[in-house]
Amino acid sequence: VIEAESIEVVNAAGKTVPATLAGYDHASGFGLLRLVVPVGGKPLPLGDSAALRERDPVMIASYGGLEAASLAFVVSRRSFTGSWEYLLESAIFTYPPAMNWSGAALISPTGELLGVGSLIVADAAQPGTQSPGNMFVPIDLLKPILADLVEHGRASGPVRPWLGLNAEELRGRLFVARVSPGGPAERAGVQDGDIIIGVGAEDVASLADFYRKVWSRGAAGTEVPLRLLQGTRVKELNLHSIDRLEYFRARPSY
């Protein structure tokens, strides 16, 4: 929704109402919409996603009405690392997979909202297994920032530094898969195919380890020194990080 040209909300009766983006949180991925006029309906209370355990039953509800709703089970609670500078410490993984997963509500047996659908994955049960399912962002991440999103459009406090690169773990190495045009990484000379070796003098062992080391250096605007293998040469580049929102505000398309 952060770069949508228009946003519409459709209620259960099929009524369409325009909406605008009221707030967005890059750390969690939660977006908040403001409807031009009310559409009716009773909001779901926010549940306790931290209490979810493996084998707990849940309902997945997305667009498509009652016929599209499905029952599922929680199969794991573990961290999730995305290539787009994204890390969840305790994501919710469910099985069997729901096809209408994007933005779907994860609902408890007592009708509480426990999470919001983010992805369909091939290894919901455990990494490396053939167990297709879905990943949900826990609703507990929304609770401490909801008031800020409503009032200010974003969470208060320091903003994580953003580098503008997508990286993938492959054969024990961390490859740069893509750099955002005009972003900090591209401006510093990072290229597709580079191998990330470390942050400053510290080696990186995984994508999650890389993010944690970058974020631990300070808020957006801090200088982030990267060690990279570029071709056959080791390079040390200094990236001037930014607030990710600055990039999306400046560019109409990503």
SETIVO-584364 format. One line per 10 residues: number of its first residue (from 1); their letters; for each residue x negated, y negated, z negated of N, C-alpha, C. Coordinates in Angstrom, 3 decimals, padded with zeros to 6 digits, always signed. Atoms other than C-alpha are relative to their C-alpha. Example, Ala and Ser with C-alpha at 12.3 -4.5 7.8 and 13.67 -1.06 7.14 Angstrom:
<rs>
1) AS) -000.890/+001.190/+000.000/-012.300/+004.500/-007.800/-000.900/-001.200/+000.000 | +000.820/+001.190/+000.060/-013.670/+001.060/-007.140/+000.770/-001.090/-000.730 $
</rs>
This chain:
<rs>
1) VIEAESIEVV) -000.802/+001.228/+000.000/+000.000/+000.000/+000.000/-000.833/-001.274/+000.000 | +000.754/+001.244/+000.149/-002.871/-002.442/-000.459/-000.201/-000.735/+001.321 | +000.133/+000.671/-001.286/-003.103/-003.147/+003.274/+001.238/+000.167/+000.868 | -001.234/-000.183/-000.765/+000.488/-002.448/+004.299/+000.489/-001.328/+000.553 | -000.578/+001.205/-000.594/+002.006/-004.973/+006.707/+001.413/-000.239/-000.512 | -001.330/+000.122/+000.584/+005.458/-004.258/+005.284/+000.250/+001.208/-000.881 | -000.332/-001.068/+000.941/+006.880/-002.157/+002.450/+001.510/+000.055/-000.154 | -001.439/-000.171/+000.186/+010.388/-000.743/+002.187/+000.252/+001.118/-001.000 | -000.407/-001.013/+000.964/+012.077/+001.233/-000.573/+001.405/+000.461/+000.381 | -001.302/-000.574/-000.346/+014.966/+003.591/+000.215/+000.536/+000.750/-001.215 $
11) NAAGKTVPAT) -000.563/-000.683/+001.166/+017.306/+004.707/-002.579/+000.729/+001.277/+000.412 | -000.637/-001.287/-000.264/+019.236/+007.963/-002.864/+001.189/-000.106/+000.943 | -001.153/+000.195/-000.880/+022.206/+006.498/-001.007/-000.404/-000.412/+001.410 | +000.474/+000.382/-001.314/+020.015/+005.570/+001.950/-000.133/-001.487/+000.214 | +000.135/+001.449/-000.118/+019.976/+001.828/+001.254/-001.473/-000.385/+000.013 | +001.379/+000.438/-000.140/+016.727/+000.175/+002.370/-000.162/-001.421/-000.515 | +000.257/+001.308/+000.608/+015.296/-002.760/+000.417/-001.468/-000.362/+000.223 | +001.404/+000.429/-000.128/+012.135/-004.771/+001.226/-000.660/-000.115/-001.375 | +000.769/+000.123/+001.241/+009.401/-004.800/-001.398/-001.348/-000.619/+000.314 | +001.348/+000.548/-000.131/+006.058/-006.472/-001.980/-000.914/+000.711/-000.989 $
21) LAGYDHASGF) +000.973/-000.610/+000.906/+002.882/-005.237/-003.629/-000.199/-000.922/-001.199 | +000.104/+000.812/+001.214/+002.989/-006.515/-007.217/-001.330/+000.198/-000.705 | +001.253/-000.262/+000.688/-000.175/-004.880/-008.465/-000.639/+001.280/+000.492 | +000.722/-001.203/-000.415/-002.855/-002.297/-007.744/-001.203/+000.196/-000.908 | +001.136/-000.336/+000.849/-005.467/-000.498/-009.819/-000.880/+001.008/+000.734 | +000.876/-000.871/-000.775/-008.410/+000.946/-007.901/-000.537/+001.168/-000.817 | +000.572/-001.073/+000.814/-009.731/+003.004/-010.818/+000.908/+001.214/-000.052 | -000.947/-001.115/+000.066/-006.567/+005.107/-011.053/+000.639/+000.294/+001.348 | -000.713/-000.153/-001.266/-005.063/+004.523/-007.610/+001.471/-000.332/-000.098 | -001.410/+000.343/+000.180/-001.728/+003.373/-009.034/+000.325/-001.349/+000.643 $
31) GLLRLVVPVG) -000.504/+001.248/-000.543/+000.218/+000.737/-007.125/+001.362/-000.300/-000.597 | -001.270/+000.429/+000.573/+003.183/-001.254/-008.381/+000.718/-000.881/+001.018 | -000.777/+000.749/-000.976/+005.944/-002.540/-006.087/+001.032/-000.880/-000.688 | -001.051/+000.891/+000.484/+008.320/-005.447/-006.631/+001.103/-000.029/+001.051 | -001.115/-000.029/-000.929/+011.738/-004.979/-005.019/+000.631/-001.382/+000.126 | -000.630/+001.292/-000.226/+013.420/-008.002/-003.453/+001.343/-000.070/-000.721 | -001.257/-000.102/+000.751/+016.780/-006.877/-004.892/+000.040/+001.367/-000.659 | -000.076/-001.296/+000.665/+017.604/-004.050/-007.327/+000.701/+001.041/+000.880 | -000.647/-001.083/-000.752/+018.559/-000.666/-005.858/+000.796/+000.921/-000.925 | -000.702/-000.866/+000.938/+020.072/+000.817/-009.001/-000.851/+001.209/-000.353 $
41) GKPLPLGDSA) +000.737/-001.180/+000.422/+019.053/+004.088/-010.557/-000.591/-000.172/-001.381 | +000.538/+000.005/+001.357/+017.717/+005.016/-013.954/-001.476/+000.380/+000.033 | +001.432/-000.327/-000.028/+013.927/+004.883/-014.427/-000.336/+001.177/-000.907 | +000.464/-001.108/+000.829/+012.160/+007.971/-015.739/-000.865/-000.538/-001.138 | +000.919/+000.388/+001.087/+010.548/+007.559/-019.155/-001.383/+000.586/+000.263 | +001.368/-000.493/-000.168/+006.761/+007.936/-019.185/-000.296/+001.061/-001.047 | +000.285/-001.105/+000.901/+005.724/+011.253/-020.685/-001.434/+000.007/-000.487 | +001.344/-000.181/+000.565/+002.554/+012.531/-022.361/-000.757/+000.970/+000.892 | +000.700/-000.889/-000.930/+000.395/+013.860/-019.537/-001.188/+000.698/-000.649 | +001.126/-000.638/+000.683/-002.464/+014.632/-021.940/+000.402/+001.323/-000.641 $
51) ALRERDPVMI) -000.468/-001.225/+000.652/-000.299/+017.335/-023.513/+000.217/+001.148/+000.987 | -000.208/-001.054/-000.995/+000.038/+019.255/-020.219/-001.100/+001.046/-000.088 | +000.931/-001.121/+000.052/-001.585/+022.682/-020.299/+000.240/+000.926/+001.187 | -000.159/-000.989/-001.060/-002.159/+025.463/-017.790/+001.245/+000.859/-000.263 | -001.225/-000.803/-000.013/+001.026/+027.424/-016.950/+001.239/-000.779/-000.431 | -001.192/+000.800/+000.315/+003.314/+024.569/-018.050/+000.823/-000.209/+001.268 | -000.856/+000.219/-001.170/+006.319/+024.296/-015.690/+000.256/-001.481/+000.226 | -000.267/+001.385/-000.363/+006.926/+021.036/-013.834/+000.881/-000.020/+001.254 | -000.730/+000.211/-001.245/+009.126/+019.634/-011.073/-000.720/-001.063/+000.819 | +000.607/+000.960/-000.911/+007.746/+017.806/-008.026/+001.112/-000.587/+000.855 $
61) ASYGGLEAAS) -001.085/+000.663/-000.725/+010.126/+015.240/-006.527/-000.558/-001.153/+000.814 | +000.461/+001.058/-000.882/+009.394/+013.040/-003.522/+001.131/-000.402/+000.927 | -001.026/+000.362/-000.966/+011.222/+011.640/-000.508/+000.634/+001.276/+000.557 | -000.708/-001.171/-000.513/+013.807/+013.975/+000.973/+001.143/+000.440/-000.881 | -001.133/-000.324/+000.863/+016.251/+014.066/-001.921/-000.166/+001.305/-000.762 | +000.033/-001.201/+000.832/+017.187/+017.083/-004.020/-000.541/+001.208/+000.750 | +000.452/-001.150/-000.776/+016.471/+019.510/-001.200/-001.521/+000.062/+000.096 | +001.456/+000.036/-000.113/+012.838/+018.401/-001.112/-000.689/+000.224/-001.346 | +000.597/-000.232/+001.322/+012.300/+018.817/-004.884/-000.387/+001.464/-000.141 | +000.469/-001.376/+000.177/+010.375/+021.921/-005.942/-000.541/+000.203/-001.404 $
71) LAFVVSRRSF) +000.553/-000.365/+001.301/+009.249/+023.739/-009.060/-001.432/+000.490/+000.173 | +001.401/-000.401/-000.071/+005.598/+024.362/-009.816/-000.524/+000.239/-001.413 | +000.669/-000.215/+001.278/+003.153/+025.250/-012.576/-001.339/-000.730/+000.016 | +001.339/+000.563/+000.150/+000.082/+023.465/-013.863/-000.992/+001.153/-000.003 | +000.982/-001.088/-000.072/-002.900/+025.650/-012.924/-001.372/-000.414/-000.511 | +001.265/+000.429/+000.599/-005.798/+023.500/-014.145/+000.052/-001.478/-000.357 | +000.254/+001.395/+000.386/-006.807/+020.267/-015.875/-001.502/-000.178/+000.041 | +001.437/+000.192/-000.148/-010.237/+019.112/-014.751/-000.263/-001.309/+000.729 | +000.360/+001.242/-000.669/-012.124/+016.237/-013.258/+000.189/+000.142/+001.507 | -000.085/+000.044/-001.457/-011.641/+015.194/-009.648/-000.859/-001.148/+000.485 $
81) TGSWEYLLES) +000.873/+001.011/-000.561/-014.194/+013.314/-007.601/+000.346/-000.197/+001.466 | -000.300/+000.320/-001.384/-013.237/+011.563/-004.363/-001.165/-000.695/+000.670 | +001.137/+000.572/-000.732/-015.673/+010.492/-001.673/+000.052/-001.521/+000.072 | -000.206/+001.450/-000.148/-014.255/+006.936/-001.780/-000.287/-000.764/-001.287 | +000.390/+000.618/+001.274/-015.961/+005.946/-005.089/+001.149/+000.096/-001.000 | -001.194/-000.256/+000.817/-013.167/+007.523/-007.125/-000.259/+001.209/-000.890 | +000.229/-001.085/+000.948/-013.302/+009.693/-010.228/+001.091/+000.019/-001.058 | -000.944/-000.233/+001.088/-010.614/+011.099/-012.518/-000.615/+001.016/-000.955 | +000.617/-000.903/+000.963/-011.827/+012.724/-015.727/+000.879/+001.219/-000.297 | -000.892/-001.110/+000.335/-008.725/+014.912/-016.223/+001.223/-000.019/+000.904 $
91) AIFTYPPAMN) -001.093/-000.044/-000.960/-006.620/+015.292/-013.085/+000.891/+001.210/-000.277 | -000.967/-001.076/+000.170/-003.543/+017.550/-012.978/+000.110/+000.754/+001.322 | -000.095/-000.828/-001.200/-003.563/+020.441/-010.489/+001.158/+000.977/-000.151 | -001.205/-000.836/+000.063/-000.374/+022.365/-009.655/+000.039/+000.997/+001.161 | -000.220/-001.041/-001.013/+000.700/+025.442/-007.678/+001.442/+000.481/-000.150 | +000.423/-000.010/-001.397/+002.395/+026.281/-005.324/-000.011/-001.398/+000.592 | +000.115/+001.338/-000.582/+001.650/+023.392/-002.960/+001.337/-000.552/+000.451 | -001.162/+000.726/-000.500/+004.331/+020.818/-002.200/-000.440/-000.813/+001.201 | +000.389/+000.706/-001.212/+004.257/+019.388/+001.305/+000.253/-001.506/-000.098 | -000.291/+001.435/+000.190/+005.845/+016.041/+000.314/-000.696/-000.483/-001.269 $
101) WSGAALISPT) +000.765/+000.262/+001.218/+003.071/+015.341/-002.152/-000.342/-001.475/-000.199 | +000.518/+001.364/+000.108/+002.122/+011.732/-001.392/+000.948/-000.891/-000.791 | -000.825/+000.847/+000.849/+003.444/+009.538/-004.189/+001.100/+000.735/-000.737 | -001.049/-000.791/+000.643/+005.562/+012.394/-005.542/-000.049/-000.150/-001.514 | -000.080/+000.046/+001.462/+006.763/+012.309/-009.136/-000.202/+001.399/-000.570 | +000.170/-001.246/+000.750/+005.539/+015.060/-011.446/+000.822/-000.138/-001.269 | -001.013/+000.182/+001.040/+008.396/+015.582/-013.897/+000.007/+001.188/-000.963 | -000.035/-001.026/+001.035/+008.538/+017.490/-017.170/+001.387/+000.641/-000.071 | -001.318/-000.619/+000.169/+011.370/+019.905/-018.098/+001.005/-000.884/-000.725 | -000.899/+000.913/+000.705/+012.791/+017.098/-020.265/+000.217/-001.313/+000.756 $
111) GELLGVGSLI) -000.277/+001.161/-000.832/+012.852/+014.568/-017.411/-000.934/-001.168/-000.156 | +000.970/+001.079/+000.152/+009.720/+012.545/-018.191/-001.000/+000.017/+001.151 | +000.989/+000.122/-001.060/+007.260/+011.252/-015.594/-001.388/+000.294/-000.563 | +001.303/-000.436/+000.499/+003.892/+012.981/-016.063/-001.162/-000.367/+000.924 | +001.066/+000.322/-000.937/+001.965/+012.028/-012.932/+000.562/-000.410/+001.341 | -000.380/+000.412/-001.348/+002.011/+010.738/-009.375/-000.888/+000.743/+000.993 | +000.714/-000.832/-000.948/+001.031/+012.882/-006.392/-001.030/-000.751/+000.818 | +001.089/+000.651/-000.712/-002.272/+012.088/-004.723/-000.492/+000.803/+001.197 | +000.627/-000.800/-001.049/-003.505/+015.020/-002.630/+000.591/+001.404/+000.060 | -000.146/-001.440/-000.086/-002.995/+018.539/-001.333/-001.413/+000.556/+000.077 $
121) VADAAQPGTQ) +001.368/-000.513/+000.103/-006.072/+020.626/-002.145/-000.013/+001.495/+000.251 | +000.135/-001.431/-000.294/-007.394/+024.086/-001.260/-000.411/+000.814/-001.214 | +000.555/-000.717/+001.158/-008.777/+024.932/-004.711/+000.604/-000.497/-001.305 | -000.679/+000.567/+001.168/-006.161/+023.887/-007.275/-000.384/+000.713/-001.296 | +000.260/-000.755/+001.235/-006.931/+026.671/-009.760/-001.400/-000.256/-000.541 | +001.386/+000.232/+000.389/-010.717/+026.323/-009.812/-000.796/-000.361/+001.239 | +000.830/+000.327/-001.160/-013.416/+024.845/-007.551/-000.544/+001.258/+000.654 | +000.537/-001.139/-000.732/-014.439/+027.294/-004.846/+000.969/+001.139/+000.211 | -000.986/-001.068/-000.163/-011.290/+029.405/-005.065/+000.968/-000.342/+001.134 | -001.037/+000.206/-001.001/-008.656/+029.885/-002.359/+001.345/-000.050/-000.718 $
131) SPGNMFVPID) -001.236/+000.181/+000.760/-005.721/+028.458/-004.290/+000.607/-001.352/+000.351 | -000.563/+001.287/-000.432/-003.857/+025.751/-002.357/+001.011/-000.538/-000.998 | -000.913/+000.640/+000.929/-001.963/+023.268/-004.481/-000.081/-001.508/+000.138 | -000.021/+001.465/-000.036/-001.635/+019.588/-005.350/-000.762/-000.584/-001.176 | +000.645/+000.736/+001.078/-003.547/+017.055/-007.396/+000.846/-001.223/-000.336 | -000.792/+001.136/+000.485/-001.656/+014.496/-009.498/-000.848/-000.873/-000.914 | +000.660/+000.962/+000.893/-002.931/+011.352/-011.199/+000.817/-000.073/-001.283 | -000.749/+000.000/+001.262/-001.971/+011.524/-014.915/+000.638/-001.357/-000.298 | -000.716/+001.246/+000.285/+000.619/+008.944/-015.956/-000.582/-000.714/-001.215 | +000.623/+000.659/+001.152/-001.335/+008.287/-019.160/-000.961/-001.111/+000.421 $
141) LLKPILADLV) +000.899/+001.045/-000.474/-003.736/+006.211/-017.039/+000.741/-001.302/+000.290 | -000.791/+001.194/-000.297/-000.891/+003.815/-016.247/+000.374/-000.779/-001.258 | -000.554/+000.630/+001.198/+000.242/+003.105/-019.790/-000.806/-001.213/-000.489 | +000.731/+001.167/+000.538/-002.627/+000.817/-020.929/-000.132/-001.163/+000.973 | +000.179/+001.071/-000.977/-002.617/-001.214/-017.698/+001.323/-000.492/+000.588 | -001.275/+000.341/-000.621/+001.096/-001.418/-016.840/+000.379/-001.460/-000.227 | -000.358/+001.396/+000.288/+001.704/-004.757/-018.571/-000.864/-000.959/+000.802 | +000.893/+000.855/-000.789/-001.345/-006.254/-016.832/+000.389/+000.015/+001.475 | -000.406/-000.078/-001.403/-000.182/-004.989/-013.434/+001.244/-000.846/+000.253 | -001.231/+000.782/-000.147/+003.234/-006.564/-013.973/-000.296/-001.487/-000.041 $
151) EHGRASGPVR) +000.231/+001.434/+000.214/+001.860/-009.907/-015.163/-001.063/-000.583/+000.924 | +001.143/+000.564/-000.719/-001.431/-010.279/-013.296/-000.306/+000.699/+001.328 | +000.258/-000.706/-001.243/-001.366/-007.724/-010.463/-001.181/+000.939/-000.050 | +001.152/-000.895/+000.156/-004.397/-005.868/-011.790/-000.306/+000.165/-001.480 | +000.368/-000.240/+001.388/-005.875/-004.455/-014.972/-000.971/-001.075/-000.474 | +000.924/+000.974/+000.563/-007.688/-006.851/-017.290/-001.321/+000.689/-000.350 | +001.290/-000.542/+000.392/-011.290/-006.414/-018.330/-000.972/+000.092/+001.156 | +001.030/-000.092/-001.041/-014.521/-005.739/-016.402/+000.444/+000.894/+001.151 | -000.326/-000.757/-001.204/-014.167/-004.444/-012.841/-001.210/+000.835/+000.408 | +001.102/-000.865/-000.418/-016.254/-001.491/-011.659/-000.701/-000.540/+001.246 $
161) PWLGLNAEEL) +000.711/+000.407/-001.209/-018.982/-002.273/-009.134/+000.349/+000.920/+001.161 | -000.351/-000.760/-001.209/-018.103/-001.172/-005.601/-001.092/-000.175/+001.038 | +001.112/+000.030/-000.938/-020.716/-000.254/-002.980/+000.439/+000.087/+001.452 | -000.468/-000.113/-001.367/-018.596/+000.463/+000.085/-000.625/+001.152/+000.754 | +000.501/-001.185/-000.695/-019.804/+003.952/+000.890/+000.806/+001.228/-000.408 | -000.617/-001.298/+000.258/-018.250/+007.398/+001.171/-001.102/+001.045/+000.031 | +001.046/-001.016/+000.077/-020.421/+010.316/+000.111/+000.618/+001.383/-000.208 | -000.470/-001.378/+000.115/-020.037/+014.103/+000.258/-001.124/+000.877/-000.544 | +000.960/-000.982/+000.485/-021.742/+016.902/-001.648/-000.061/+001.156/+000.985 | +000.176/-001.082/-000.965/-023.181/+019.483/+000.757/-001.348/+000.661/-000.226 $
171) RGRLFVARVS) +001.213/-000.800/+000.213/-025.695/+022.252/+000.063/-000.914/-000.615/-001.065 | +000.767/+000.540/+001.112/-026.764/+020.630/-003.183/-000.545/-001.396/+000.218 | +000.456/+001.356/-000.282/-027.353/+017.233/-001.593/+001.192/-000.942/+000.110 | -001.038/+001.026/-000.035/-025.408/+013.983/-001.570/-000.189/-000.831/+001.273 | +000.116/+000.659/-001.292/-024.870/+012.764/+001.998/+000.942/-001.201/+000.088 | -000.865/+001.131/-000.305/-023.534/+009.353/+002.977/+000.794/+000.355/+001.255 | -000.853/-000.371/-001.126/-020.571/+010.166/+005.213/+000.457/-001.217/+000.787 | -000.513/+001.206/-000.658/-019.504/+006.594/+005.984/-000.329/-001.214/-000.845 | +000.144/+001.277/+000.709/-020.270/+002.986/+005.091/+001.082/-000.943/+000.502 | -001.055/+000.937/-000.360/-017.548/+000.341/+005.055/-000.610/-001.177/+000.761 $
181) PGGPAERAGV) +000.557/+001.101/-000.795/-018.188/-002.265/+007.785/-000.034/-001.304/-000.788 | +000.145/+001.268/+000.701/-019.530/-005.430/+006.203/-000.049/+000.120/-001.506 | +000.040/-000.202/+001.443/-019.574/-003.886/+002.712/-001.416/-000.059/-000.547 | +001.328/+000.097/+000.611/-022.472/-003.971/+000.233/-001.002/+001.017/+000.533 | +000.922/-001.032/-000.459/-023.962/-000.669/+001.414/-000.523/-000.299/+001.401 | +000.436/+000.296/-001.374/-024.010/-001.620/+005.098/-000.928/-001.203/+000.020 | +000.837/+001.202/+000.015/-025.437/-005.069/+004.339/-001.408/+000.285/-000.521 | +001.309/-000.327/+000.571/-028.274/-003.480/+002.347/-000.806/+000.944/+000.884 | +000.731/-000.885/-000.901/-029.164/-001.066/+005.158/+000.288/+001.472/-000.169 | -000.394/-001.408/+000.133/-027.486/+002.181/+004.054/+000.655/+000.445/+001.303 $
191) QDGDIIIGVG) -000.505/-000.510/-001.263/-026.645/+004.364/+007.053/+000.704/+001.339/-000.191 | -000.626/-001.317/-000.010/-024.393/+007.323/+007.794/-001.095/+001.063/+000.110 | +000.972/-001.085/-000.048/-026.320/+010.532/+007.150/-001.125/-000.121/-001.004 | +001.011/+000.140/+001.050/-028.610/+009.104/+004.457/+000.293/+000.970/-001.138 | -000.150/-000.870/+001.167/-029.203/+011.362/+001.467/-000.317/-000.816/-001.251 | +000.193/+000.772/+001.236/-028.751/+009.702/-001.942/-000.828/+000.832/-000.968 | +000.894/-000.705/+000.912/-031.590/+010.692/-004.259/+000.197/-000.454/-001.439 | -000.117/+000.478/+001.369/-031.106/+008.452/-007.251/+000.504/-001.426/-000.081 | -000.372/+001.377/+000.322/-029.908/+005.250/-008.866/-001.124/-000.558/-000.865 | +001.180/+000.453/+000.704/-032.988/+003.321/-009.875/-000.971/+001.159/-000.158 $
201) AEDVASLADF) +000.951/-001.085/+000.261/-035.419/+005.727/-011.500/+000.691/+001.312/-000.357 | -000.743/-001.191/+000.408/-032.659/+008.202/-012.369/+000.461/+000.804/+001.215 | -000.490/-000.875/-001.056/-031.998/+011.180/-010.092/+001.494/+000.229/-000.167 | -001.421/-000.330/+000.067/-028.409/+012.065/-009.230/+000.196/+001.460/+000.364 | -000.197/-001.438/-000.186/-027.170/+015.641/-009.454/+001.299/+000.339/+000.713 | -001.303/-000.262/-000.602/-023.617/+015.302/-008.123/+000.660/-001.328/+000.325 | -000.739/+001.215/-000.322/-021.091/+012.830/-006.784/+000.501/-000.682/-001.269 | -000.471/+000.565/+001.264/-019.582/+012.379/-010.257/-001.151/-000.651/-000.766 | +001.170/+000.541/+000.679/-023.057/+011.843/-011.696/-000.434/-001.317/+000.650 | +000.341/+001.215/-000.739/-023.756/+009.246/-008.996/+000.908/-001.159/-000.411 $
211) YRKVWSRGAA) -000.940/+001.057/+000.382/-020.595/+007.273/-009.798/-000.251/-000.484/-001.420 | +000.199/+000.388/+001.400/-021.217/+007.327/-013.534/-001.257/-000.846/-000.168 | +001.245/+000.775/+000.108/-024.774/+006.054/-013.092/+000.165/-001.390/+000.609 | -000.252/+001.312/-000.606/-023.615/+003.248/-010.770/+000.844/-000.856/-000.931 | -000.930/+000.761/+000.833/-020.741/+002.182/-013.025/-000.610/-000.391/-001.336 | +000.622/+000.311/+001.296/-022.936/+002.262/-016.136/-000.940/-001.201/+000.071 | +000.938/+001.103/-000.147/-025.111/-000.522/-014.720/+000.645/-001.365/-000.235 | -000.673/+001.268/+000.275/-022.456/-003.175/-015.333/+001.230/-000.177/+000.856 | -001.222/+000.294/-000.735/-019.427/-004.837/-013.825/-000.313/-000.381/+001.447 | +000.143/+000.418/-001.391/-018.820/-005.811/-010.215/-000.855/-001.257/+000.095 $
221) GTEVPLRLLQ) +000.945/+001.102/-000.144/-021.528/-008.198/-009.012/-001.404/+000.373/-000.415 | +001.321/-000.431/+000.434/-024.383/-006.274/-010.589/-000.790/+000.564/+001.175 | +000.868/-000.573/-001.021/-027.347/-005.212/-008.483/-000.189/+001.490/-000.283 | +000.116/-001.455/+000.153/-027.487/-001.446/-007.894/-001.138/+000.496/+000.885 | +001.119/-000.514/-000.796/-030.859/-000.005/-006.801/+000.223/+001.470/+000.355 | -000.178/-001.375/-000.452/-030.517/+003.147/-004.708/-001.288/+000.517/+000.620 | +001.076/-000.703/-000.706/-033.167/+005.642/-003.656/+000.649/+000.961/+000.992 | -000.620/-000.774/-001.071/-032.301/+007.247/-000.324/-001.063/+000.658/+000.855 | +000.809/-000.626/-001.033/-033.821/+009.674/+002.125/+000.651/-000.366/+001.327 | -000.518/+000.477/-001.286/-033.349/+007.989/+005.506/-000.903/+000.560/+001.092 $
231) GTRVKELNLH) +000.862/-000.730/-000.917/-034.621/+010.328/+008.166/-001.049/+000.756/-000.789 | +001.086/-000.653/+000.749/-038.030/+011.415/+006.849/-000.620/-000.935/-001.026 | +000.573/+000.989/+000.905/-038.637/+008.306/+004.752/+000.884/-000.227/-001.223 | -000.719/+000.382/+001.216/-037.670/+007.574/+001.156/+000.049/-001.520/-000.050 | -000.184/+001.447/+000.054/-036.231/+004.065/+000.930/+000.622/-000.401/-001.320 | -000.604/+000.585/+001.192/-035.394/+001.934/-002.077/+000.727/-001.273/+000.421 | -000.819/+001.121/-000.426/-032.529/-000.436/-001.353/+000.736/-000.584/-001.190 | -000.711/+000.681/+001.079/-030.923/-003.003/-003.622/+001.351/-000.466/+000.523 | -001.341/+000.334/-000.448/-027.142/-003.273/-003.212/+000.635/-000.993/-000.968 | -000.737/+000.967/+000.831/-025.252/-006.316/-004.447/+001.462/+000.447/-000.016 $
241) SIDRLEYFRA) -001.361/-000.538/+000.094/-022.017/-004.706/-005.656/+001.034/-001.115/-000.051 | -001.096/+000.969/+000.049/-018.653/-006.441/-005.404/+001.224/+000.645/-000.636 | -001.319/-000.474/+000.406/-015.121/-006.135/-006.680/+000.670/+000.568/+001.258 | -000.583/-000.628/-001.181/-013.425/-003.692/-004.282/+001.163/-000.818/+000.572 | -001.153/+000.778/-000.454/-010.357/-005.945/-004.140/-000.423/-001.153/+000.910 | +000.490/+001.086/-000.847/-012.467/-008.734/-002.606/-000.126/+000.459/+001.445 | +000.192/-000.526/-001.353/-013.230/-006.532/+000.387/+001.335/+000.165/+000.709 | -001.283/-000.232/-000.639/-009.633/-005.557/+001.045/+000.763/-001.306/+000.239 | -000.633/+001.293/-000.216/-008.415/-009.130/+000.650/-000.568/-000.698/+001.217 | +000.664/+000.710/-001.093/-010.945/-010.353/+003.191/+000.238/+000.667/+001.347 $
251) RPSY) -000.118/-000.733/-001.255/-010.243/-007.645/+005.785/+001.432/+000.498/+000.186 | -001.384/-000.440/-000.224/-006.787/-007.039/+007.315/+000.110/+001.489/+000.284 | -000.010/-001.449/-000.245/-007.753/-003.458/+008.263/-001.300/+000.589/-000.495 | +001.167/-000.654/+000.613/-010.174/-000.942/+006.764/-000.564/+001.062/+000.920 $
</rs>
